Amino acid sequence: MVIGWYVHHHGYGHVARFLAVHPHLRAPVVAFSSMPRPAGLAPDVEWVELPLDADPFDGPDGSVVDPRDADPTARGALHWAPHAHPGHRARLASIATAAVERELQAFVVDVSAEVVAFVRLLGLRTIAVTQPGTRTDAPHALAYDLADRIIAPWPHGAVPTDGLAAHGDRVVWTGGISRFDGRDAAGEAETRSVLLLGRVLEPAIRLEATRRLQDRGWTVTAIGHDASSRIDDPWPLLTRSTVVVSAAGQNSVADLAVAGARAVVIAQERPFAEQEHTADALERWRLARRADASVSAAALVDLVERAAGDEPDWKRWQVAGAAHRMASAVEAVLP
């Protein structure tokens, strides 16, 4: 029984989820993505690198076509399927070829309404990974209607999910999925230390907030805001810092939860208001302080100092065992 797995190439969250869940799967996997093969992936996983489908391409008359001008939404029925794009066509052809040659039995889609529809048309048992946000549009409705299983990687009841209301019998709420689940804290907690994680702040705001925090006696570490500041293993910093300032993406929040971090989450602008919904849930459950992307340096400093006195009950985010629960839900659809 071979499983296909589509890994969306935007950001690092989708591939991080795949890397967390894959070790819990017993069936072999063929993964498909426009991302290059990730470092550390088990050698027995076949990784099919797909061509891009959002870059300009040559039209039949020799002109350069912007795919945004090629009816990519099919008048609102889809999210992205531009007319005549060779990369888009080749992506789907690669998936179909592998489905036949590798005799795929099930297919996990994280995330794409078009790939959900396509692999279901190929007759594969289909698992759609969903995300928070207002996802009641026609393409999401189509994907939810077609999927044999829908994975919601957060705790049930945390985020409003109007788009899933009619599909409750096929939804599995796994809790947040983190690559750090099961890992012990790394060292003693530091006093009055702040970790600024990722590209959550405009550079000028980050620098001003750093200056203000340092003036108040805080030690500030910033990672992931540019290529030179990226580190492969942020776990020690996550567990030692007094407060972590992070985006409100699913993987970021799951990492905060497993680290038991006092946190300020900054909702980044994303399609369907995904991070706004997540940040609202964290604030409502008193798991983190919440801010928007327009937060000022002064307001951020105030939030950090307030967060330092919090005692969040991150067990509510149900990270422990979540990757295993998703793997079990995937394998449950196999014949």
Buried (B, 14 or more C-beta within 10 A) or exposed (E): EBBBBBBBBEBBBBBBBBBBBBEBBEEEBBBBBBBEBBEEBEEEBBBBEBBBBBEEBEEEEEEEBEBEEBEBBBEEEBBBBBEBBEBBBBBBEBBBEBBEEBEBBBBBBBBBBBBBBBBBEBEBBBBBBBBBBBBBBBBBBBBBEBBBBBBBBBBBEBBBBEBBEEBEEBBBBBBBBBBBBEBEEBEEEBEBBBBBBBBBBBEEBBEBBBEBBEEEEBBBBBBBBEEEEEEEEBBEBBBBBBBBBBBBBBBBBBBBBBBBBBBBBBBBEBEBBBBBBBBBBBBEBEBBBBBBBEBEBEBBBBBBBEBBEBEBEBEBBBBBBBBBBBBBBBBEBEE
